[in-house]
Amino acid sequence: MIDLPKALAPLKDDRLFQKAGIVFGLYLAIFLISLLFNVTTYFSSSLLGIFPNADRELLNILVEILSILIVILVTFPVSIYLLGYQFRIADAVRKGKESTLPEHDSIWGTCKLGVVYSTLGFIMLAPLVIIGIIVFVLSLGVVVSLSDTSNGSSGMVLGGVAGLVIITLMLGVLTFLVSTILMPACMYVYLKTGKLSAALSFSRVRDVISAAWLPFLIIAGLRMILSFAMGVVMLVTCCAGPILRPLLDTLTLLVCGGLFGAVFHEIEITLPVSEG
């Protein structure tokens, strides 16, 4: 299934606190920047009182847009780096180098992995998002049309709403399966071959999924459990959020990176993928 000793072996690194401390610092920076955005948005109306003759509503909107842009510009590259570092851990475990965590010595190489994974996500999830928007608009139009006409019975309107809910749930399930099974499978092929085109090869990805769909689902379930625990801890100890949230994010990254690596290593043994 999943070789837990191999997956958790990177946590035995002699320089664990130094390497993980950098990850913790980056997550802390993201948390503080997001917190600053929330505080700025909350107090924007009172701070803009220095412009008595200005359109307060317009200024509030401008401040919120500016804050969002700043948060995105600052945190997105950091998030890409952290995502890439998770798969550097996975790649190290895949290659049998699980005794140590990767060094933070290759910013571009780490970011490249994050960009590749994000690109795979965009390619695979964008069609679902577009389909979802189209279906939602069409279904909403049908429901509104039925409710506005005398011929539209309440049963037909409820049927339209039920259809919209069912389609939304189906798209949600597909999105979950793509993000938890398909994307990691594609990422394994990329780590093995170094080619994005190979990662999008249906035959190669299909074989990986058939060999490791259950471990991928287990990792997704574990991540959901950690996220739930994170939310509970944040709710109970809100004052310690600036420390606990980045700490739990760091733990999640290290553990999930090792788990992916252990699964990738098993795939390497049972289902070799050509590097060509």
Secondary structure as GFF3:
##gff-version 3
##sequence-region A 1 276
A	DSSP	alpha_helix	4	8	.	.	.	ID=ss1
A	DSSP	three_ten_helix	9	12	.	.	.	ID=ss2
A	DSSP	alpha_helix	16	47	.	.	.	ID=ss3
A	DSSP	three_ten_helix	48	50	.	.	.	ID=ss4
A	DSSP	alpha_helix	56	94	.	.	.	ID=ss5
A	DSSP	alpha_helix	107	148	.	.	.	ID=ss6
A	DSSP	alpha_helix	154	177	.	.	.	ID=ss7
A	DSSP	pi_helix	178	182	.	.	.	ID=ss8
A	DSSP	alpha_helix	183	193	.	.	.	ID=ss9
A	DSSP	alpha_helix	196	199	.	.	.	ID=ss10
A	DSSP	alpha_helix	202	236	.	.	.	ID=ss11
A	DSSP	three_ten_helix	238	240	.	.	.	ID=ss12
A	DSSP	alpha_helix	241	270	.	.	.	ID=ss13
###
